[in-house]
Amino acid sequence: MKKLLALLMALVLTLSLAACGGNETPETTTNPDEVTDAVDATTAGDVADDTTAAEGETTAAEGDTTAAEGDTTAADATTDANATTVAGETTAAASSDMTAAEFAAFFNAETAKIAKSGKYSYNRVCAYTKNIDLGSSLATNAINGVITAIDKNSNLDTVVGDFLGIGTKKGTLPKDDVDSDYKVKATSLKPADLGSFKASNGTYTFTLANATNPKKTGATPFSRFTNDFITHEEVVDGIAGFTTAIKVNSTTVNYKKINVTVTVADGKITSIKYSYEFDAQLSLKVGFAITGTGAAKTNGAFTGISY
């Protein structure tokens, strides 16, 4: 029985091997396109693998770049931190500069001290930008005839220029005798007076509003800053003091482009500089009415201030 069973198993095994052997030797036809496709697929796979590897490396490189960026960020953070520190110091320094309101109060208080007991040098230069013009040679000759009869070295420009402040005026206070109009005035400026106000490391600049026929009563920003301007009454007195043959009917003087620069060190004013332009129209009478016009520019400076 066992022999029969073994024989049957051997027979089955032989048939199985024969079947398998038939499958292993079929006729094979190779298609070149299929080979090419296979190669391409293989190559693509290899390229894909290489690309993946390269991408991996790129990723790693990007990681390095990220790390580098991290370092840069860290460096930036350090720089920013330093910049903040420096900026903080700068801000602290800048914060010592006063606001317009603070400066107006400070300036008024300090100019009062300077006006009372300060020492400083003064230099003021005023020059015609348009000489006095009476509109006709007849009028000019008539006026100059009156003036030269009194002082042969004078003429209309010099006489009118004298009370307009044409020329150079300078001195050292309190040693020299300087006209009160050209001294430092105890100012009464308001914050709103300080146009285009700027402050930088102890230097303050601002403008003042134009003024027409200002009075020395402090009614305008210009007159709250200085007395360095002429009034109608002063023109009348000036002409009358020279000759009674010329009468002043009216005056119109426009002050413009008024600029001021003040320097401050250790809590005190060290210099005050200002400039302005003006044009004037005078109605005069020398037996007949004459209208004269002129214009000038002034630069004044108080320097070496101590108080």
BABA-949915 format. One record per residue: x, y, z of N, C-alpha, C in turn. Coordinates in steps of 0.001 Angstrom, whole numbers, plus 524288, in hexadecimal, padded with zeros to 5 digits. Example, Ala and Ser with C-alpha at 12.3 -4.5 7.8 and 13.67 -1.06 7.14 Angstrom:
833867E9C681E788300C7EE6C81E78833907F31C81E78;832327F73681BA8835667FBDC81BE4832648001E81EBE;
REM end
This chain:
8034C7FB4D8000080000800008000080362804D280000;8074F804C08035F80AEB80932803BA80DD2809EE7FEA5;80F65805857FC0081223805DB7F71680EAA808517F2F2;809AB806F57F2EA805FD809147EF138054A80EF07EFF2;804DF810737F4A9804238160C7F608808F28192E7F47F;80D818170C7F56C81262819B07F411812D781A3A7EE32;81110816127EB5F81150816347E5B980DBD81A677E383;8091E81ADB7E5B48056B81EE67E3FB807A2824687E4E4;80A0C825557E94880C4682A7A7EAA7810B782BCB7E6E3;813E1827EC7E58781837828C47E1EA8162982A3C7DC8D;811D78277D7DAEF80F818289C7D5E680D6982E2E7D5B9;80AC682FDA7D9BD808918353C7DA0F80CEA839397D9D9;81124838127DCA38158F83BB27DCD28181083C467D778;81891837EE7D4B781AEB837FF7CF77817A983B377CBBD;8128583A697CBC180EF983D717C86880F4C843487C99F;80FDA844967CE938103384A227D02B8152684C977CE0A;8197A849C17CE6B81E8184BC67CC7D81E5E84C857C69F;81BD7848E97C3F881B6C849487BE428186684E1B7BCB1;8144A84F1D7BF788110E853C47BE5D81431858B27BF33;81723858CF7C35881A5885D707C48781E8B85E187C06C;820F6859D97BECB8251385A1F7BADE8231185C447B5CD;81E4A85B047B43F81C0D85D127AF6581B71862F47AFA8;81A49864FD7B3F28199D86AA97B49C81EC686D867B473;8232486B3D7B5BD8283586DE17B62482AC386E897B0D9;828E686BC77ACB782BA386C2C7A7AA8280886DF87A351;8251B8722F7A400821E88742479FBE8254E8772579BEF;823538780A797168263987B137933F825A1880D4794B1;82A118836F79551829F6888EA7972982B5588C8A792BF;828028906C791D58290E8947678DDB829BF89999790A1;82E3389BFE78FB582F548A0E97928B82DBF8A59278F33;82A8D8A8ED79150828CD8ADBD78EA782C788B22E7902A;82F358B48478C59832ED8B8BA78D8F8306E8BD457906C;82B978BE8478EFD828F18C2E47919B828318C1C07974E;826E58BC9579853826178BB2479DCE82B248BB7A7A0C5;82F7B8BA1B79E298349A8BA827A0C2835CA8C0337A1EE;834CF8C36779DD5835C38C90779E91832908CB2B7A302;82D7D8C9687A31E82A118CB317A75982C1F8C9697AC8E;82DF78C4B17AC9882FF28C28D7B18B834AF8C5897B351;838348C6917AF5B83CF78C9837B0B083B818CEEF7B296;837D38D1697AF9A836208D6A27B139833DA8D6937B6A2;830BF8D25F7B78F82E518D2077BCBD832738D1677C0DE;836518CE0A7BF8383A8A8CD217C34C83D928D21C7C42F;83EE38D4A67BFA8841D28D9937C00683EC28DD9E7C31B;839A58DDD27C1C5836558E1897C4928364D8E0627CA4F;8361A8DB5B7CB7A836238D9DF7D0FE83B2D8DB837D393;83F9E8DA617D096844B38DBEA7D2CA8450A8E1C97D374;843288E4A77CF3A843448EA647CF8083FF18EC4B7D3FA;83B4C8E9A67D463837C98EB2A7D8A783A708EA607DDD8;83D278E5C27DE2483FE98E4AD7E310844238E8B57E408;847288E9E27DF9D84B4F8EDC27E030849188F30E7E18B;844BD8F4447DEBB8423C8F9597DFD0840748F99D7E568;83E208F5377E70983C5D8F50D7EC80840F18F5DD7F01D;8454B8F32D7EEB6849F48F3C87F1F284BC78F96E7F1C4;84BCB8FB8B7ECD284D8C900F37EC4784A09904937EF4B;844DC9035A7EEE484131906987F1D08421B9060C7F799;843709015D7F8F9844AA900827FE8284945903D680014;84D47903CA7FC73851E5906EC7FD918508590CB27FD90;84D2E90E1F7F9A884B7B913947F980848A1915057FE79;8455191143800128427D9122D804F58464B912F380964;84A5890F968093F84E509101D80D50850F49156880CCA;85230916C0807B0854AC91BCD806C9851229202C8088B;84BFA91F69807348484092358808EA8480B9239780EC8;8489C91F1181111848CA91EED816C484D6292221818B5;851F39214F815D68568F9245E8173D8558B92A228166D;852F892B3B811D9851B1930B1810C384E30932DE814FE;84A6192FA381683846E29314881AB8849FB9325881FA9;84DAC92ED282094850F992F8F82530854079349D824A2;856259355B81FA88591693A2681EBD8559B93EDC81F6D;850AE93E3B81D4484CFD9428481DF684BCB9434D823AC;84B9F93F0F8265584ABF93F6E82BFA84F229428982E7F;854149413182C9E8588F9441F82EA485811949D382D32;8568794AC382818855DC9502382659851BA952DE82993;84D6A94FEA82A6E8493E9521882DA484B4B9536E83307;84E6E94FCD83505850AE950C083A2B8542295598839FD;85753955D38359D85ABA95A598350A8577C95F4983490;8533195EDD8315284FBE96358830C784D7A964E5835FA;84BF4960EA838DF849A39620583DFB84D90964E28415F;8529096317840FA8569F965B2844078574E96B438422C;8578796BAB83CCD85818970E583A9C853989745783C3E;84ED29721983BD284A3A9751683D5D84A8F9769584314;84C6D972D78461D84CD6973F684BB2850999787484C8C;8552797836849A4858E997C6D84A1E856AE9818284808;853FE980ED84374851A4985938412184DBB987F9844DA;84AC99847D8476B846E99867384B20849A09895984F85;84E109870285123850FA989848555C852F898ECB85394;8555C98ECE84ECD8575E993B384CC3852F09978B84BE6;84EBA995728497684A30998CA848808480A99AC684DA8;848229975A8517984639998F4856998496899D75858B5;84EA899D0B857E5852099A13C859A8850FB9A63085692;850519A5608515784F2A9A9DF84E1384A009AC5384FA1;846299A8F08508E841109AAE485233841889ADD085758;844B79AB8985AC0845779AE1585FCF847E69B36985F05;84BDB9B39685B5A84E679B89585A5684A929BC56857D0;8478B9BA27853ED843CB9BD748513483F859BF4F854E1;83E399BC04858A883A069BD6685C3583B879C20585F9A;840BE9C33B85FE38426B9C7BE862E48411E9CCC686000;840349CC6285ACD83E6D9D0E4857D9838D09D2208596B;837B89D70F859DC8329B9D8BD85BC982E719D8D485783;829A49D83C85926825379D8F08559E824769DECB854D0;8210E9E0358513A820109E5BF8502C81E239E88A85513;81AAD9E5FD857EE818919E86685CB581CD09E908860D8;820029E4F086172824459E52986540828469E94D863B6;8296D9E98185E9E82D559ED3D85CD682B729F2D985D88;8268E9F3EC85C3C8247B9F93C85CCC824FF9FB1B8626F;823959F7C18662B824049F93186BB2829BB9F9FC86D38;82D119F66C86B7E832B09F6C186CA3835049FBB486A3F;833EB9FCAC8655483628A01268628B83492A064986515;82FA3A06C98667D82DD1A0B94869038309CA0C8186E34;8313AA085A87147833C6A08D2876618398AA0A38875C3;83C2CA07C5871FF841C7A089F87159842FFA0DE786ED7;83FDBA0FAD86B12840DDA14C9868B783FF7A192786CAA;83C75A183E8706983BACA1C2987492840AFA1CBE877C4;84351A1856878C984846A187887BBD84C93A1B1887885;84CBDA19C48737B850C0A1C0E8701784FEFA21E686F83;84B05A238786EC4849D0A291686E2084B44A2C308730E;84ADBA29A08778184BE6A2C5887C6A851B2A2CA287DB7;85484A285887D1C859FEA286987ED785DA9A253A87B61;85BEBA23F7876A985F22A20B58734D8638AA23A58709C;8676AA20AF86EFC86BBDA22CE86BF286BC6A1FF6866AF;86C65A22EB8627C86C5AA208285D4D86E65A24508593C;86FA7A222A854B58713AA255C8504286CA5A25BC84C82;86C2DA2A3F849FF867D2A2B1A84673869EEA2CC68412C;867D6A2A7F83D0286966A2BEC837B086497A2BD38343B;86358A302F831DB85EA3A30A182E9C8600EA33408297D;85E96A30CF8252E85F97A33028200485A68A337181D19;85939A382F81B638546AA392081871855E7A3BEB8135F;85421A39E280F0285584A3C29809F2850B7A3C9F80673;850A5A40B68036284C65A416B7FFA384C6AA3CF77FBA9;847D7A3AE97FA868473BA377C7F60084495A3AA17F1A0;84262A3F1B7F33084031A42D67EF71840A7A48447F1E5;843E1A4B8D7EF87844A0A50CD7F1AB83F8EA53FC7F17A;83F6DA582B7F48583ACAA5B767F4B0839B5A5DAE7EF38;834F3A5CDB7ED8883358A5E857E84F82E8EA62087E8D8;82F12A66E77E70882ABEA6AA37E7698276FA6AC97E26E;828DCA67A97DEA9825A3A673E7D9F38270EA6B007D5A3;829FDA6F1A7D6E782B89A72C97D2CC83084A75977D473;8338AA770A7D0AC8386BA79D97D1D58373FA7F3A7D418;832D9A819C7D28A83168A86C17D4858309CA86827DA6A;82DC1A829A7DC3782CC2A820C7E1CC831D0A80CB7E4B3;834FFA7D557E278839EDA7BD87E4F483D81A80927E57A;83DEFA83AC7E15184147A884A7E17183F51A8C3E7E56E;83A28A8CC37E5DA837EBA90817E98B83937A8EF37EF20;8387EA89EF7F06B839A3A880C7F5AC83F78A88577F6D3;842A4A869C7F32D84848A86AE7F40684A50A8C497F472;847BAA8FF87F1BF84941A95767F22884886A97757F7B6;84430A96007FA1684321A97907FF7C84721A951480327;8483EA900C8025684BBBA8D27805D88515EA8F138056D;85357A8FA8800AC858C9A91518000A859A6A96F1801D4;85580A9A10801EA85603A9F68803E98572DA9F4C809C1;8558EA9B1F80C5685683A9A84811F185B98A97A2812E5;85C7BA937C80FFA86137A905181082862D0A8E6B80B20;86717A909C80920868BFA8F5F803CC86A5AA89A780319;86B51A87048077086CE5A818B8072286841A7DC28078B;863A7A7FF5807DC85EFAA7CAD8087285B9CA7CE28038E;8583DA78FD802FB8545EA78E07FECC84F9BA75DE800C8;84BE7A75347FD6384705A72AB7FEF684801A6D318011E;84B5BA6A277FE8C84C63A64CA8004E84ED6A64A6805C2;85279A683A806BB85521A680F80BCD851A0A6A1481033;84E94A6E0880F1E84B26A703281325846CFA6C5981487;84419A6A6C8108D83FF5A66988118B8425FA61928139A;846D8A60318116F84987A5B738132384B1CA5B9F818D3;84C1FA605381ACE84DC5A60CA8204184986A5EED823FA;844B9A60A782324840ADA5ED5826BB83E77A598082530;83FA4A57BC8205E83E2DA526281EF084239A4E76820ED;846ADA5077822B884ABAA4D0A824E084E6BA4AEE820C9;84EB9A4D7D81C4185257A4BC781824857F4A4C97819FD;85B3DA489F818F1860B4A490481A8586229A44AE81E4B;866CDA451A8209C868BAA414182458868E0A4398829C7;866B7A40AF82D62866AEA425B832D9868C0A3DD68361E;86C95A3EF38396386ECBA3ACB83C97870F8A3CF8841A9;871D3A399584552873EAA3B3F84A518740BA36B384E1E;87624A37B2852AD87664A33C3856C8873B3A35F285B97;86FF2A331685D7386CEDA34C08620A86F5BA326D866F5;86F50A354886B5586D29A3A9186BEE87121A3EE786AEF;875C8A3D9A86919879EDA417F8685E87850A45D18649D;87664A446C85FF28751AA484F85BF586F7EA4A3885C73;86EC6A4F1B85ABA86992A516A85AD5866ABA4FCA855DA;862E8A4C698567F85FEFA4A738520E85A45A4C3585292;85804A4DE784E4885288A4F8784E4C84F2FA4B2E850A9;84B8DA4CB8853FA84854A48D8856BE84553A454D852FF;8440EA474D84E5084127A441584A8D8446AA3F7C84895;8498CA3FF08492084D00A3BE78471C84F31A385A84B5B;84D46A38DB8500484EEEA357E8544B84B5FA30B3854AA;84D1BA2CBD857A1849B9A2841858A8844F6A2A2585BA6;8407CA2888859D383BA3A2A1285C56839B2A25B785FE9;83760A273586454834BBA235A867A582FD7A21B4864AC;83025A1D498621282BFCA1BAD85E7D82713A19D98615B;822DBA199F85E6581DE6A17B08608B81B3BA143485C7A;81E5DA10D885A0C81C51A0D6F855E58187DA096585801;814DAA07FB854B781115A03DA855E9812629FF148528C;8110B9FA648544F812209F5BB8511E810069F63484B8F;80B699F89084B05809039F91E845D380C039FCE984257;80F69A0026844A681285A03D48418D816D4A011583E7E;818769FC7F8405581D0C9F9DC83E3381BA39F6958396B;81BA49F916834EE81A659F6488302081EEA9F2DF82E5B;81DAA9EE6982BDE821A79EAC4829DA825C19E98182DFF;824019E8B5832CA827929E7D28372B82A849E2A883693;82FB09E2E983742832FC9DE3C83710837069DE7283B69;838109D9E083DB683BF59D982841E183FA39D500840A8;844BD9D5F5840F1848919D1E283FD384D959D2E1842DD;84E7D9CF95846CF853579CFCB849D18549D9D54384BD9;850B69D7C384DFF8519A9DCD78506B8513A9E17C84CC2;84FE69E089847C784F249E4CE8440F8495B9E51E842B7;847279E9AF8435F8418A9EA7384287840C89EE7B83E2C;83D809ED1A83A6783C4F9F0B5836298366B9F163835BB;834CF9F6078346082F399F706833A382E869FBF583066;829D89FCAD82E788287DA015A82B828245DA046182E8D;823D9A094782D3B81FCBA0C8D82F9581C5CA0EB682B35;81779A0FA682C75813BBA11748288981532A16D982675;813D1A17BD8218C814ADA1CE681F39811EAA211382277;81404A25C18224E811A6A2A058255A811BDA2F0A82225;80D64A31D18221980D00A36DA81F7080C41A3B218237B;80FB2A3EED8236B80F94A433E8273380F0BA415982CD8;81260A3DC782E97811EEA3BE98340081317A403F837EF;810BBA3FC483C74811B6A4364840C581537A40B4844C6;817EFA43BC847CD81B78A417984BB28189EA4074850D4;81402A3E518503C810BDA3D29854C681022A37488559A;8128FA3429852338121EA2E81852AF80D04A2C5B8509D;80A91A2F3384D0980584A2D7384AF080624A29728468D;80AD1A28F38446280BC6A2533840258104EA219B841B5;810A6A1CF583F638150AA19718409381A56A1C1583FB8;81ACCA1F2583B7481FB5A21D483A4D82129A259983EAE;81D51A28988408281E75A2C65844A281F07A29D4849FF;81D41A24F784A8381E27A222084F69823B5A1FEE84F95;8263BA1FE284AF582B90A1DD784AA082FB3A222984ACD;82EB6A268184815832ADA2A96847A183047A2FFE84704;83386A3401847E9831FCA3965846CF834FAA3B7684216;83787A37E883F4983AA9A396383ACB8373FA3A21835F8;8340DA3E3B83627830D8A3FCB831AB82F4CA45788327D;82D6FA47ED82E5982C20A4D7D82E7782639A4E4682EA7;8247CA52268318281EE8A536A831BB81E03A58A882EF4;81927A59C182DCB817C9A5EA582B30819A0A635382E71;818BFA62F28337F81A3AA6747836F382023A6842836C8;82326A641D8366E828D3A64B08363782A91A67178310B;827D1A65C882CD882907A6824827C0827EAA6DFE827F7;8236EA6F6382A20821F9A74EB82A9882605A77D682DD5;8277AA75938325482B4FA7826835BA830ABA787F83321;83209A74498303C8371DA744182DA883794A787082985;83397A791582643833A3A7D158223183373A8284824AC;83025A83158289A82FA1A882982B2B834BDA89C082DCA;83793A85DA82FD783C8CA870B83255840AFA88B882E6F;83FF6A875F8298B843B9A88DB8258784230A8DFD822F1;83D2AA8E748218A83B43A933D81F2383555A93AC81FAC;83387A98738204C82DDFA99578209B82B9EA9A7281B30;82F07A9A858174A82D40A9BA7811F982A97A96F280F78;82B81A9255811B182919A8D8F80FA38253FA8B78813A0;8208BA8A9B8120481C7CA887A8157481B57A82C8813E7;81A35A7FA4817C2818CEA7A2C816C9812ECA799E81789;8102AA787E8136680A83A77CB813BD80914A7256815AE;80BB1A6E568138C80A80A68F98152580F23A6566813EC;80F2FA60F98168D81326A5CF38157E81081A5799815AA;81255A5432812568109AA4EBB8126B81570A4B55811D8;8169AA485F815F281B2FA44FC815CC8197EA3F60816B8;81AC6A3C008131281961A36738137181E3AA3337814B5;81E0AA306D819178225FA2D0981AAA820E7A276A8195B;8247AA249C816E082351A1F528150C82838A1BE78152F;82769A16E18143182BB4A130C8143B82EF1A139281939;82C3CA138A81D8F82ED1A14378229D83087A0EE0824AF;83596A0E2182532837CBA0924826E983B36A09F082BB9;83AD9A063982F5F83DE3A069B8343784091A01638354D;8457FA01A38370D8486B9FCFD838AC84ABD9FE0683E07;849B09FA7E841B184B989FB128470F84EAA9F63284888;8534C9F6E884AD1856539F27184CB18564F9F275852A8;855E79EDBF854C9855AB9ED1185A75859A49E8F685C17;85C9E9EA10860378606A9E65086247860589E69A8683C;860359E20986AA9860299E1BC8706A85BC49E4FF872C9;857529E4ED8701A852B79E78E8723B852B39ED71871AA;856509EF8D86E72856749F53886DB5856DE9F698867E9;854E39FB2E86692855379FD148613285ABB9FF008602B;85D0A9FD3E85BDE8624E9FEF685A7D8625CA02AB855CB;85E5EA02658527F85E10A060C84E1885876A067784C20;8574FA0AF8849D685235A0BEF847678534EA0E9684232;85179A0C3683DFD8523AA0E7F838D284CEBA0F208362C;84C4AA135F833528474AA143D830B784825A171082B8A;8445CA16898282584489A19478231983EF9A1A7C82164;83E78A1E9481E5C83958A1FDF81C2A83A0FA237F81784;83602A23E781467835DFA27908101183158A2B54810F3;831C0A2FE880EAD82D56A338880F1B82D26A371D80A5E;8287CA38E98092B827D3A3CE88052A824C2A415F80795;82606A4612805F8823ACA4AB98085282174A4E5B80428;81D3BA50E38059E81AEFA54EC8024881A05A59C3805A4;81C33A5E12803F981BB9A62E5806F681903A671E803AE;81553A699F80613812BEA6E0280382814F6A72FB805F9;817CAA75FC802D981A74A7AA6804C28182FA7F9580241;81957A83F5804AA81781A88EC8027F81BDDA8CF1802D9;81D47A8F007FE568212CA93317FE1381EC8A976C7FA93;81ACEA99EC7FC9C817E8A9DA07F960813F6A9AC37F5F3;81524A95E07F4808118CA928F7F18081246A8CEF7F371;80E5AA89C97F29880E75A84657F49C811FAA80EF7F150;81500A7DAF7F3FA8187CA79F77F164817E8A74AE7F416;817D0A709C7F0F7817A8A6B5B7F33481CBBA688D7F1D0;81F4DA66A77F5D38243BA63E97F4F7823D4A5E377F6B8;826ADA5AE27F416826C0A55557F58A82C65A53707F5FE;82D12A4F4D7F8EB8323EA4CFF7F98E831C0A47AD7FC28;835F4A44B27FC29835E6A3F877FEA283B5DA3E3B800A2;83B9EA3AE48049F840AEA3989806EE8406EA343F80993;8450CA323980AE984576A2D4E80DBC8490EA2E048126A;8479CA2B9E816C984A8BA2C2881B9D84C57A26DD81DAA;85136A269F81F8885348A22148224785595A23F78276C;853AFA21DD82BBB855A6A236E830D585754A1EB383408;85B25A1F758377285D0CA1B0683A9C85EF1A1CE583FEB;85D2FA1A28843FF85F3DA1ADA8494D86279A15F084A5A;8677DA16A584B1E86AE5A121784BEF86E20A12BE850EB;8708BA0E6785295873C7A0E8C8574C870ACA103A85C13;86BC1A0E9585C458685EA10368609C869ECA0D71865A8;86A57A107B869CA86B44A0E4686EFC867F5A1145872E8;865D4A0E7C876AA8626CA10F887A90861D9A0D7A87F4C;
REM end
